[in-house]
Amino acid sequence: MVQGVGFRFYAQRAAERLGLSGYVTNRHDGRVEVYAIGEPESLRNLLIELRHGPRGASVSDVAEEEANILDEYSSSFTIEYDSW
């Protein structure tokens, strides 16, 4: 659950800094979804960043699962809106 802590912007900056592509979006139930494409070490580092979160955030859980590579997200890391 994320409210008012800038988590999407935090995730985008972290992913870009790590050279990842993909997206971050808010889900209708208050969770945040991050889809990232990149090297295994960079993905592990992003996971560490997401577990920490931005200042003011309290991250209670981060679930990780493999996903197919979506070509439309392979060149940059974006913030997606209205995914629900």
C-alpha positions in Angstrom: 0.0 0.0 0.0 1.5 3.3 -1.1 0.1 6.7 -0.4 1.8 10.0 -0.9 5.5 9.0 -0.6 6.6 9.3 -4.2 7.2 5.6 -4.6 6.7 5.5 -8.3 9.2 8.3 -8.9 11.7 6.6 -6.5 11.4 3.3 -8.3 11.8 5.1 -11.7 15.0 6.9 -10.6 16.4 3.7 -9.1 15.7 1.7 -12.2 17.2 4.3 -14.5 20.3 4.6 -12.3 20.7 0.8 -12.6 20.3 0.8 -16.3 16.9 -1.1 -16.3 13.9 -0.7 -18.5 10.3 -1.4 -17.7 7.6 0.4 -15.8 6.1 1.2 -12.4 2.4 1.7 -11.8 -0.1 2.0 -8.9 -2.6 -0.8 -8.7 -6.2 -0.3 -7.8 -5.8 -1.9 -4.4 -3.0 0.5 -3.3 -0.1 -1.7 -4.2 2.6 -0.7 -6.6 3.7 -2.9 -9.5 7.2 -2.7 -10.9 8.1 -4.5 -14.1 11.9 -4.4 -14.9 14.1 -5.7 -17.6 17.8 -5.9 -17.2 20.9 -7.8 -16.0 20.4 -10.1 -13.0 22.7 -8.1 -10.7 20.9 -4.8 -11.6 17.5 -6.5 -10.9 18.7 -7.7 -7.5 19.9 -4.2 -6.7 16.5 -2.8 -7.7 14.8 -5.3 -5.4 17.0 -4.1 -2.5 16.1 -0.4 -3.3 12.3 -1.3 -3.5 12.5 -3.1 -0.1 14.0 0.1 1.4 11.7 2.6 -0.4 11.9 6.4 -0.3 12.1 8.5 2.8 8.7 8.4 4.6 7.8 5.0 3.1 7.2 1.9 5.1 7.5 -1.1 2.8 6.0 -4.2 4.4 6.5 -6.7 1.6 8.0 -7.1 -1.9 7.0 -10.0 -4.0 9.1 -11.1 -6.9 8.1 -13.2 -9.9 9.5 -13.9 -13.3 7.7 -12.5 -16.3 8.0 -12.6 -20.1 9.9 -9.7 -21.7 7.5 -7.2 -23.2 9.2 -5.5 -26.1 7.2 -2.2 -25.6 9.0 -1.7 -22.3 12.5 -2.7 -23.4 14.0 0.7 -24.2 13.1 2.9 -21.2 11.7 2.9 -17.7 8.3 4.7 -17.4 5.7 5.6 -15.0 2.4 4.2 -16.2 -0.9 5.7 -15.2 -4.5 4.3 -15.0 -3.5 0.6 -15.2 -6.8 -0.3 -13.6 
